[in-house]
Amino acid sequence: QVQLVESGGGLVQTGGSLTLSCAATGSTLRDYTLGWFRQAPGEDREFVTAIRWRDRYTSYADSVKGRFTISKDNAKNTVYLQMNSLKPEDTAVYYCAAAPRLIVSSLPYERHYTHWGQGTQVTVSS
């Protein structure tokens, strides 16, 4: 059973940067995909990015390509989301999620993720 704990959210100005962390405990992540999703007020939760632990394959939503970077630290069982050039529309609660044995085409789909963190708020002021 995988437990996920996010940290690093906060308030930042437009154009600023923020790094989120997601620490995983309870299971080896070798066969998992770790993803970040976000949910803005009044909106559905949406895919941001994901990384497959085994081969480091990554996927990004078009809205964050070139601005956000996902990475992992094997020794710490932690995945990071580096967010640069932040915009007010990036304001949301960001959730870390884990999914076992995902094929590439399934990475962006929330329904495949079986473990979720509690979320961390990111607010970008204009």
C-alpha positions in Angstrom: 0.0 0.0 0.0 1.5 3.3 -1.1 1.0 6.4 1.1 1.7 9.8 -0.5 2.4 13.1 1.2 2.8 16.4 -0.7 4.5 19.5 0.4 5.9 22.7 -1.0 2.7 24.6 -1.9 2.3 28.3 -1.2 1.7 31.8 -2.6 3.8 33.1 -5.4 3.7 36.0 -7.8 3.1 35.7 -11.5 6.3 34.6 -13.2 7.7 33.0 -10.0 8.7 29.5 -9.3 7.7 26.8 -6.8 8.8 23.2 -6.2 6.4 20.6 -4.9 7.5 17.4 -3.3 5.6 14.1 -3.0 7.1 11.5 -0.6 6.0 8.0 -1.0 6.1 5.3 1.7 4.8 1.8 2.2 5.8 0.1 -1.0 8.6 0.0 -3.6 7.8 2.3 -6.5 9.6 0.3 -9.2 6.4 -0.7 -11.0 4.5 2.5 -10.3 3.8 5.7 -12.2 3.8 8.9 -10.1 1.6 11.7 -11.3 0.6 15.3 -10.5 -3.0 16.4 -11.0 -4.6 19.7 -10.0 -8.0 21.1 -9.3 -8.9 24.7 -9.5 -12.1 26.0 -7.7 -15.2 25.0 -9.6 -13.2 22.9 -12.0 -12.6 19.2 -12.6 -9.4 17.7 -11.5 -6.9 17.7 -14.5 -3.7 16.0 -15.4 -0.5 17.9 -15.1 2.4 15.5 -15.5 3.6 12.0 -14.7 6.7 9.9 -14.6 7.1 6.2 -14.7 9.5 5.1 -12.0 11.1 2.2 -13.9 12.1 3.9 -17.1 11.7 7.6 -16.3 9.2 8.1 -19.1 7.4 11.4 -18.7 4.2 13.0 -19.9 3.0 16.6 -19.6 -0.2 18.4 -20.2 0.1 21.0 -23.0 -0.6 23.8 -20.7 2.5 23.2 -18.6 5.0 22.0 -21.2 8.2 24.0 -21.1 7.3 25.5 -17.7 7.0 22.5 -15.4 9.4 19.6 -14.9 8.8 16.4 -13.1 11.7 14.4 -11.5 12.3 11.7 -9.0 14.8 10.8 -6.3 15.1 7.0 -6.0 16.9 7.1 -2.7 14.3 9.3 -1.1 11.3 7.7 -2.8 10.2 11.2 -3.7 8.9 12.9 -6.9 9.2 16.6 -7.5 7.3 19.1 -9.6 9.4 22.1 -10.5 7.1 24.9 -11.6 8.5 27.9 -13.4 6.9 30.9 -15.1 3.8 30.5 -13.0 0.6 32.0 -14.1 -2.6 32.9 -12.2 -4.3 30.0 -14.1 -1.9 27.6 -12.4 -3.7 28.3 -9.1 -5.1 25.1 -7.8 -4.8 22.3 -5.3 -2.1 20.0 -6.5 -2.4 16.3 -5.9 0.2 13.6 -6.1 -1.0 10.2 -7.3 0.4 6.7 -7.9 -0.7 4.1 -10.4 0.7 0.6 -10.8 1.9 -0.7 -14.1 0.7 2.0 -16.5 1.2 1.9 -20.2 2.2 5.2 -21.8 -1.2 5.9 -23.3 -2.8 5.7 -19.8 -0.6 8.1 -18.0 -2.9 11.2 -18.2 -6.0 9.4 -17.0 -7.1 9.9 -13.4 -9.1 6.7 -13.3 -5.9 4.6 -13.4 -4.4 6.2 -10.3 -5.2 4.2 -7.2 -3.4 6.1 -4.5 -3.7 9.8 -3.8 -2.1 12.4 -1.5 -4.0 15.0 0.5 -3.2 17.8 -1.9 -1.3 21.1 -1.5 -2.5 24.5 -2.4 -0.7 26.6 -5.0 -1.8 30.2 -5.4 -0.3 32.5 -8.1 -1.1 36.1 -7.6 -1.4 38.5 -10.5 
